[in-house]
Amino acid sequence: MKGTKGKDRNTVVKVVELIGSSPESWEEAAANAVKAAARTVRNIKGVDLKRCTAKVENGRIVEYRAVVRLAFIVEPE
């Protein structure tokens, strides 16, 4: 069914879970996950930050990790 502006109302959205990492911050780790996905996934519409974790060595955080859920529109055939 078409909406008033010609957009398809039968949109399908797919959600995938990714883990991004960064030596600097959780924010950069999440951004890295989105940036990497954007190289092969089109129509990304949103990201949900599920969890933040970190790798620790010698009492210091050495790697920030962000688990994200990425939503994108599935293109019709």
N, C-alpha and C positions, 0 to 999 in steps of 0.2 A: 504494500500500500504506500502510495506517495503522500508526503506531507505537503503543507502549503507552500514550501519553498523548493519542492522537488527532491527533497532528501528521502532516501529509502528508510522506512520505519522498521524494516526487518534486519537491522544491523546485528551482526554477531561479533562479540568481543571475546578474545582469547586472553587468558591470564597465564603467565609463566613465572616461575620463581628462579631468581638468580642470586649469586653471592658476588658482590664486588669487594675489592680490597684497595687499601691505600696505606702508605707509611705515614700519612699526615693526619687524617681525620675520618670520622664516620661519614660526614657529609660528602667528602671527596670519594669515599668508597662507594656510596650510593650513586653518585654522579658517574663514576667509572663504569658501574654496571649498566646504567642507562646508555652511556656513550658506546659501550661495546655492543650492546644489543642493537642500537640504531644503525650499525654498519650493515646488518642483514635483515632487520625487521622494519617494515614500513607501518605507518599509521599508529605510532605509539601515542596513546592518549592520557596515560596516567601511571603513577608509580606509588606503591604503598610500602612504606618502610616497616617490615615485620619485626626485625630483631637486629641488634648491634652486638657484636662480639669482638674480641681482640686476641691476638697472639702475644704472649708475654715471654720475654727472655731476660734473665738476670734482674728481675724486679722492674722491668721497663716494658711498656707497650711498644712492640716493634712492627705490628701490622694491625690496622683497623679493618674490620669486616662488617659489611652491611648486607643483610638478607632482605631482598626486595621482591615484591610481586609487581610485575609489569603488565599493563593492560594495553592491548592493541586491537584495532578493528580488522577482522578477517575480510579480505577482499572477495567479492563474489566471482565465480568462475566465468 
